[in-house]
Amino acid sequence: MSFSEKEKHFHHLGLSNSSLNCSRHLLMQRSQVTSLFGADALWRKGYTGAKVKMAIFDTRIRADHPYFRNIKERTNWTNEDTLNDNLGHGTFVAGVIAGEDAECLGFAPDTEIYAFRVFTDAQVSYTSWFLDAFNYAIAINMDVLNLSIGGPDYLDLPFVEKVWEITANNIIMVSAIGNDGPLYGTLNNPADQSDVIGVGGIDYSDHIASFSSRGMSTWEIPHGYGRVKPDVVAYGREIMGSKISTGCKQLSGTSVASPVVAGVVCLLVSIIPENRRKEI
């Protein structure tokens, strides 16, 4: 299993006039991906993700990070004795979902963030760590869970079955489909499972990004069926998000598109009365 990202640091046919103007607008506004989805319309109505419990399975986040309003809990499921994010991946993902810096706004700034550290600084993880962390997410009644990661874990039956248990407990799981495109049959797990929202990436021309995985769930074909994924696509090129301490940076990849969708989901969940969310 690995991160699904393509990082880009700052140092690191005929069209109608209306189409050209739209394209120019997207290019100017692309750093604020929230504006492309109309998140500000819900903000004005008072919906900002409040009382939505968001689990981010990644590389953690600083407890005192200045760009986040509501970090509820940070837990470490690895064999490393640290609670901080030394890679920046988890912080970036959290920023896309709930950051409040003016240069890299998140979708749902009042979302309750539960940061699960399931990767070491060397980007190593084990199934047992995920199983324990998944069990805890069920126990504390998460609403949404984002996994900006993926791999060939359809071969790992305990992992697959635990994902089924997560969604059976009415936790909405959002996961990156992977960066193994443009070939077909390149889906990553768990995004390729039927009960997970598998997210692919598009560019600002609304074309499928070349890196975005796609195709059928090939591991199911021997059983007589297979599903086409991703389920949804979102902007996944040069998206702005939070750095480890302060400032913003750009990343590209389906691991960026996944928290875009997770952030939108948090906003939509916050519209539902709290005592009815699990019913729905």
N, C-alpha and C positions, 0 to 999 in steps of 0.2 A: 504494500500500500504506500502511496506517495501523495505529495501535494499535487494539485492540478492547477499549476500556474505557469505563466510566462511573464517574468518580471521585467519592468522597464522603469529605471530610475531617471530622474531629470538629467543626471550626468551620464549616466548609463544609456454608344447608343445616344440619341438625342434626348435632352431633358427640357421640360417646360420651364418657364420662369418661376412658377410656383414651386416646382420640384427643386430648382436650384436654390431658391430662398430657404426652403425647408432644410436642405442639406447644409447651407451656411449656418443656419440657426443651430443645428445639431453640433456642428463643428465648434461653434462658439460656446455652447452650453454643455459639452460632453463631460467636463470635469464634474459638473453637478448633475449626476445621473438622476438624482431625485426629481429634478425639474422635468425630465423626459417622461416620467411616469405620473406627473401631476400630484406628487405627494403633498405639495404645499396647499392644495385644495382641502385635503383632509386635516392638515395642521390647523388651517383656519377654522375648521369646525370643532377643534379641540381634541382630535384623535392623533395621538403621538406615540402609541404603543404602550401606554400606561397599564400596569398590572398584567402585562404579558411576560411570561417566564420563558426566556430565550436561552437555550443551551448551545454553546459554541464549543465543539470538539476540535481542538487544534493545539496551538503552542502557548496558550495562556495570554495574560495581559497584566500590565502593572496595576497594582491596587490603587495607586494615587494618580493614575493617568488623567491629565487635565481635560481631555476631550470627551469624557464619559460621565454622565450624570448618575448612573444607577448600576454600579457593579455590585451585585448582591453577594456573590460567593465565587471564590477561586479554589479549585481542588486539583490536586496533583495525583495522577494515576500511574506515573512512570517510576523508574528506579533512580531518578535524579532528584537530589534534595534542593529543589528551587521552585518557587512559585511564580517567577517572572518569565516573561517572553524574551528570550535572547536571540530569536530569529526574526521576529516581526510579522510573521504570517498570521498568527492569531489576532494580533492587535489590528492589523489591516482589515481582516474579515469583520471583526467587531466594529471597526470604524464605518465600514460600508453599511452595516445594519443599524448602528445606533450612535455614531460619532456626531459631535456638535460643533466642530471647528468650522468656521465660515468658508474655508477653502475646500473642505472635504466633508460635506454634510452626509450624515446617515439618514436612513428612512424613518426610523422610529426612536428618537432620542430618549424617550422615557421608558423604553423597554428594560425590564430587569435582566441584566446579563449574568449568566452563570457560566464561567469559563472553566472548561475541563481540559487540563493539560494531559494529552494522550500521546504526545510525541516528544522525544528527547531533543536536545540541541543538535544531535547528529541525524535528526529526522527518522529515528527508529521507533517502532511501536510493535506491540504484540497483541494478539487476539485477546488474551486474558485481561489486559488493561482495558480494552474496549468493553468487554463483557461486564467487568466490575463497574465501569463508568456508566454503561447503559442501565444497569440495575439501579444505580443511584439516581439517574435521571427519571426513571419510572417512580422510584420511591418518593421523590420530592415533587412529583406531579408537574413536569415541564409541559409547556404548551407547544413550543416549536424547537426543533433541533437542526442545526446546520452542520454539514460535513463537507468542507471544501477539500476533500481528499478522495482517493479512489484507488482501486487495484483489482487484481483477479480473485477477489475474495468470495466469489460464487463457489469456489472450490472448498471454502471453509464453512462447513455446515453449521457449526455453533454460532459463527458470526451472522450468517444468513438468518438463522432461526431467531436470534436475539433481535435483529432488525424487525422481523415479523412481530415479535412481542412488543417492541417499542410502539409500533404503529397500532397494534391491537389495543394499546392503552391510550388511544386517541392523542398521541403526540405526533404532530405534523413533522415529518422528516424531509428536509431539503438537502440534495447532494449534487455535487459537480459530476457531470457525465464523463469528464476526462479530456485530455489534450492529445489524443492519438489519431485525430483526423488528418487528412480528409478521407482516409480509408473507411469502408463500411465494416460493420461487425467489430467495432473497436470500443464498445461501451465498457465503462468501469463500474464496479460494484462498490457501494450498494445502490448507486443511482439507477442501475438497470433492473432493480426489483420492482414488482408491480405496485407495491404500496408506498414507494418512495417517489417524491417529485424529483425526477432527473432533469438537471438544468444544463442546456447547451449555451454556446456563446454566439453572438452576432456582432457585426461591426456597425459603424454609424451610418452605413448605407442600407442597413437592415438586411444584409446578406449573412448567411451562415459563415462564421469565422473558419478559416482553413484549418485551424488547430482543433476545432471542436469535434469530439467523437460523435459517432452516429451509427445507425443501422439497426440490426436485430440483435436480440439477446441470444447469441449463438449457443450458449450453454443449455438453452431450453429446446433447441431444435431436435436433438435426439429423442426427446420425449414427445415429439409431435406438434410442438407449437413454439412460438417465439414472438416477442413483442418489439415493435419499432420504438426507439427512443432517440432523442430526449423527449420528455413530456412538454416542456416549455423551453423557450430561449430568452435570453436577456443580454443586454449590452455587456460585453466582456473584453473590450479593448480599451486600454489606457484609462481605466477607471481610477479615480482619486480615492485614497483612504489614508488612515492614520499611520504614522510612524511609531516606533517603540516608545519614544518619549514625547517629542513635540514635532510639529510639522506634518506635511502630507507628502505622499509619493504616488506614483502611478504603477499599477499592475495590469497585466492582461492574462486572460485564461478563464477556463470554466470555474476555477475556484473563486474568481471575482464575480462571475455571473451568478453563482449560487447564493452568496449573501445578498445580492441585489434582490433576488426572488424572496429570500428569507426575510429581508427587511420589509418588503411589500406585504408578505404574509403577516408579519407582526402588526403592521398598521391595520390590516383588515380584521385580524383577530380582536384588536382593541375596540372595534366597533361593536362587537358582540357583547352583551351583558355578561359579566364575569361568571355568574351562576348558571349560565346556559352554554358555556363554551364546550364543555365535554360532551354535552348532549348532541351538539351539532357535529 
